[in-house]
């Protein structure tokens, strides 16, 4: 029975994930291989946040690790037992993996991340919840904090997000430091500490192949109403099976789409599905060009936090000057769509060559750093080569990983040796200051 459940879980999960053609990612600093003994001493925990369609530590039905558990070479995918979170932990790096809403907005995901870290009930904020017509409170993580004990809001942490996990951790870092005026005005003394600001506790914030300024692929998918389809499928499955049949919880309880806290089943409700879609409070809208601009208006760089962005480039010019994947894969169509937008304007943003070049899903222009911060951003390797001190409060862009696709990072295909070496380099980058 348990084996059958796992198989059903895997099939349902992969169906939803590959319907929207997005798979997780992470990346590395350079080609210099290091060993575990090279890691500098640093007691700050690392918190990994997955992308769209992903899962984490709270998902007991997951048939494989999200971080390092899958290898992908473009067309062929294989499941392994490499759990990078466990490997890092065994080597003295305190590491945790969050389980935020796989298709939720960056705001809702940031609120869930905060509740998981602090061992509290998810508070989406009174102003935000009213604006998007959903419940203010969500699932409870009381007694089951992500790090074992409730985060004291004083111990610094490192946060890393792959793909849509990038905007999630960027927003989280900004809220922790600056808070949110609308939420403070709406609730006064009842405001969640996440929205009050004043918490200078994010040591580093790293993005991996993240749509920091959106991606035309999201505009394409939103036009096809695929987010509404995901909500419909989630509500249907939640009505007949609850959350147990899937490998992860969709965490749509506050929208009334999946079971709420203490409920075994959801109730099928077409109005709730349409509200979720029209409220623009979902990952699909946040990754559109216009949605990303709105989201970035809420996000500011914290002055004492180190910011790093990792990118991947998997395309090259074809015979007519358009971009194509250097290795054919499931992302060939999406990379073609990105290339077809070159020279056009989407929601006021001119799609230059850097928007056509991509990892198959996320344009290089969007992944390298948010446009609003580009004037102060620096290339990391150039800064290090010039002997400059790496400073907090500004973005450092890593050299792009060539011939890496968006999905390659799941098993770090193409890395010189192994997934472990890949993470040693990433951890060392953060721990070196």
N, C-alpha and C positions, 0 to 999 in steps of 0.2 A: 504493500500500500504506500509506504514511504517513498519507494523508488518511483512508482507511478506518479505520485504527487510532484516529485522533483522533475520528472520528464514533462508533465503538463505545465509546470511552472516555467521551465526553460523555453518551451515552445511559445507560450503566451508572451513571455517577456521579449524574446527575440523578434517575434512578429511585430510588436509595438515599436521596438527600438528601430528596426530596419525599415519600418514603414516610413519613418521620418529621416532615415539614412544618416543617423548621427551616432558615433561611437566614441568612447572616452580617449583621453590623451594626456601625456606628460612629456617632459623633455629634459635636455642636458645642456650644460654650459659650453663645453668644448670637447675636443678629442683627447685631451690629456687624461690618462687613466690613473686613478688613485686607488689606494687601499683603505680598508677600514681604519688602519692605524694612522692615516693622514687626517682623519676628522678632528677638527678642533673641539676643545671642551666647550659644551654649551648645554645647559640644563633646560632650555626652553622647549616645550613640546611642539611637535609638528601636527597640524590638523589638515588632512586632505579632504577636499570637497569635490565630489564627482560632477560630471556634466549632465546634459540632458539625457534622460533615459537611463541614468546610472543608479548605483546602489552602494550601500556601505555596511557598517558593522551591525546595525540594527536589523538587517534583513536576514533572518535565519534560514529562509528558503533559497537563498542565492546558491546556485550550483557551482559557482567558481568565484575566486577573488576578483574584485574589480581592478585593483591595483596590481598589475603584473600577472594576472591569471589567464591571459589569452594572447596568442600570437596570431599575427595577421600579415600576409605578404602581398596583399592587393586583392586576390581572389580566394585564397585558401585560408581558412581560419581553424585554429586548433586550441583546445583547452588544456591548460597546464595547472600545476599545483604550486606555482611560484607566487607566494603571498608576500609582496614587498613590505607590507606593514609589519608582518611578523618578523621578517628578516631584519628590518631596521630596529625593531624593538629588541630582538635577540642580541644585536650588536650595540646596545646601549643608547639608541636614539628613541626617545619617547614619542611614539607615533600613533595617531588615531585617525579613523575614517568616518566622517559624518554620513548620515543617511537622510538627505533633504529631499523635498518633493521632486521627483524625476522630471515632471513637466510643469512645475510651478514657476511663478515669477521670481526674479532675483530678490525682491522684497520679502516675499513669503518664505523663500529659502533661507535668507539671512535671519529671519525671526526664528525659524526652526533650528538653525545652527546655534543661535544664542541659547535657546531652551535646552538643547542637548548638552551644551557645554556647562550650563549652570544648574542642570537638573531641575528645571522648572516647567510650568505649563506654557505652551507656545502662546505668545501674545502678539498678534499681527498689528496691533495699534488701533485705537478707536477711530482716528481720522481716516486711516487707510481702509479699514474694514467697512466703514460707512460709505466711502467713495466707491468701493468695488462690490458692495452689496453681499458681503459674506460675514460669517461669525468672527467676532474679535478673537476668541480663544480657540485653540486647537488641541492637539494631543499633549498628554502629560509625560514628562520625563523625570518626574520626582522619584528619587530612589534608584534611578538608572542613568546617571550622568555619563556622558561619553568617556570622560577621563577617569571614571571610577568614583571620584569625589567631585563635588560641586566646584566649579571654577570660581575663585575668589575675586576675580576682576582686578587682581593686582599682579599675579604671575604673568609675565609676558609669554606670548605664544607666536608661533609661525603658522601662517595660513597659506594654503596652496590650492588653486582651483584649476581644473582642466576644462577646456571648452567653456560651456556656460557656467561652470564653477568659477571661472575667472570673474565675470561681473558680480557673482554672488559674494565672493570674498572681498572684492573691491568695495562693494556697498557695505558689507559688514564692518570693514576697517574704518570706513568713513563715519558710519553711525556710532561706532564705539567712541570715536574721538569728538565728533561734532554734534551728534544727536540729531534730532529732527524737530524743528520749531512747530510744525503743524500738530505733531503728536503731543508735545508739551502743552500747547494751547488747548488741545481737546480734553486732556485728562489731568493736568496739573500735578498734584501730589500722587496721583494714581498712575503716573507714567512709568512704563517699563524702563529700567536702567539702560537698556539698549538705545532708547530714544533720548535719554537725558544728556548723553555725551560725557566728556570729561574723563574718559577711560583711556589713558595713554599706555596701552598694554599689547599692541600688535607690533611685534619686533620686525617681522617681514611679511610681505604680501606678494605672492608669485602667481602669475598666470601662464598657462600652457595652451598654445593654439586657441586662444579665447577670442570670441567676437566682441572685442571691447567697443567697437563702433558699429556692431551689427554685421550682417551678411545678407546679400541679395537672395541667397538660398532661403532664408527665413521669409522674406517678402513673397517669394515664389510659393512656399509651403502654406503661408497664411492665406494667400489668394485661393489656394486649393481647398481651404477649410479643413486642413488636416488636424489642426488643434481641436476643432469641434468633434472630429471623428474620434480622436483619442479620448476626449471627455465622454463621448457616447459609449465607447467600448468600455471605459472604466466604470461608468454607471451601470451598464448592463452586467458586467462581471461582478461588480459589488452587490448588485441586487440578487443574483443567483448564487454566488459563491463567497461573497465577502472578500477580504483581503488575502485569505489563506491560499487561494488557488494560484496566486501569482508569486513570482520570486521577490517582488517588493511591494510595499504599500505605495499607492499613488498619492497618498496624503492629500486627498481632495475633500476630506471630511468637513472642513469649514465652508465649503461650497455646497455641501449636501449631495455630493456626487458619489463618494465612497463612504463606508461606515464611519460614524463618529466614535469618539471614545466610549467604549462599553457596548457598542452595537455590533451584532454579528453580521447583519446585512444592511445594505443601503436600500433606499426606495427609489424606484425608477422615476425620474422627474426631468422631463424635457426642458422645462423652464430653467432649472438649475444648470443644465448643460449649456443652454444658450446664454445664460448670464455669465458663465465662466468664459465663454468665447468672446462675448461682446464687451466684457469688463476690461479687456486688455490686461488682465492680471495673470499672465501666463508666460511661459518661456518663449513661445512662438513670437508673441508681440515684442517682447524685450529684445529679441535678436534681430528684428527688422531694423532698417536704417533709422526710421523715425522713432521707433520704440527705444532704440539704444540712445538716441539723442536725449529723449525725455529722461531716461534712466541716468545718464551721465550728468544731468543737471542736479541730481541728488547726491552725486559722488564727488568728494574732494580728497586730495592727497593729504594724508596725515603727516605732519612735519617731522615726526621722529620714527617713522616706519620706513624700512628699506623696501623698495619696489623693484621687482624683476619680471621681465616678460620673455618667454621662450616662444619661438616661431618655427614653422616647418614650411618648406617649399617643395612641392611635388610636381610642379608643372614646368613646361618648356614651350617655346614657340613652335608652332607647326608650319607647314609650307606657306600658309596664307597669313602668318603673323598672329594667329590666335593661340591661346594657351591650351595645351593638352597635357594629361598626366604622362610623366615619363614611363610609368608602368601602368598598363590598363588595369582597372579595378572597378569595384562597385561605385566608386566616386567619379567615374569617367563622365557620367551625365551631368552631375552637379558642377564639376570643374568646367564643363562646356558652357553651362548656364552662366557661371561667373564671368567667363571670358566674353560671352555674348553681350554682357552689360557694359563692356569697356567703351568709354567715350560718351556714355549716357549719363543722365542725372537722375538720381533717385532721392526723393525727399530733400532736395537741395544739396546733395553731395555728388560731386563729379566723380564718376568711376574711372580713375586713372589706371595706368598699367599696374600699379601696385594693388589695385582692387581685382584685377584679372588674375594675377599671380596668386596661387593659393596652395593649401595642403589638400585640396579637393572639396573642402567645405567652407573653411574660413579664409578670407582674403588676407594676404600678408599685410596690407595697409591697416586692417582692423586688429590683427593679432599683435603687431609690434608694440603698440601702446595707444592709450586713448588720445584722440586728436586734440582734445582740450589741453593735454599736458605735453604735447610734442615739442613745444618751444624750449622746455627745460629738460627734456629727456636726453640721455646720452647712450652711445654704444658702449657696452660693458667692456669688451675686449680692448677697444681703443682707449678707454679711460684707464684700465689696468696697465696697458702697454705704455702709456704716457706717465705712469707713476702717480696718477691722481688718487686721492682718497675717495673711496666710495661713500657717498653721502646719503643720509635718509632724506625723505621728502621729495625725491625725484625718481623718475623711471629710468631704469637701466635695461636696455634692449640687448639680449643675447644674439650672437650671430645665428642666422637661421640654419636649421638642420636640413641639408639638401637631400632631396629624394625621399624624404619622410612624408607619408600621408597622414591624414588626421587619425586614422585607425591604427597606424603603425605603432603608436606609443603604447598600446595595450600590452604588447610583448616586447616593445622597444626593438622591433625589427630594424636591422641596419646599424645598431650600435656596435662598436668595434668588438666587444667581447660578450657582455651579459647584461641582463636587467639590473643585477646587483651593482655592477660598475657604473651604470647609468645613474643610479640613485646616489651612489657615493659622491659623484661629481656634483649633483644637485645639492645634497646636504652640505657638502664642503663649501659651496658658494655662499650659502646662507650663514653657516657657522663660522665663517672666516672673519666675521665682524659683529 
